[in-house]
Amino acid sequence: MSEKLIQLRVEDSVKDKADEIFKAQGLTTQTAIKIFLTQVANTSQSPFDNLFSGK
């Protein structure tokens, strides 16, 4: 299986807070993002569905 690199920029405070929350759950931020993307790919659903559609 090949992989793609995803890079993104977020504010330091956002990253630090997310790191703390995920660490308390036994995860790294990188793992949490992988889980999120895998869930969206596997279910074809996003937590953002209908959020921006104006419905």
C-alpha positions in Angstrom: 0.0 0.0 0.0 1.4 3.4 -1.0 1.0 6.4 1.2 0.7 10.1 0.6 2.2 12.8 2.8 -0.2 15.5 4.0 1.1 18.7 5.5 -0.9 21.4 7.1 -0.4 24.5 9.1 -2.3 25.3 12.3 -1.7 27.8 15.1 0.7 26.6 17.8 -2.0 26.9 20.5 -4.5 24.7 18.5 -1.9 22.0 17.9 -0.7 22.0 21.5 -4.2 21.7 22.9 -5.1 18.9 20.4 -1.9 17.1 21.3 -2.9 17.2 25.0 -6.4 15.9 24.3 -5.2 13.1 22.0 -2.4 12.2 24.4 -4.9 11.7 27.2 -6.7 9.3 24.9 -3.5 7.4 24.2 -3.2 8.8 20.6 -0.9 11.1 18.7 -2.4 13.9 16.6 -1.0 12.1 13.5 -2.9 8.9 14.5 -6.1 10.8 15.2 -6.0 12.5 11.8 -5.4 9.1 10.1 -8.4 7.6 12.0 -10.5 10.6 11.0 -9.6 10.3 7.3 -10.0 6.5 7.3 -13.4 6.7 8.9 -14.6 9.3 6.2 -13.2 7.1 3.4 -14.8 3.9 4.8 -18.2 5.4 5.5 -18.4 8.0 2.7 -19.7 10.3 5.4 -18.1 13.4 6.9 -18.9 15.1 10.2 -19.2 18.2 8.0 -22.1 16.8 5.9 -24.9 19.4 5.6 -22.9 21.9 7.7 -22.2 24.3 4.9 -25.0 23.4 2.5 -27.4 26.0 3.9 -30.0 23.4 4.6 
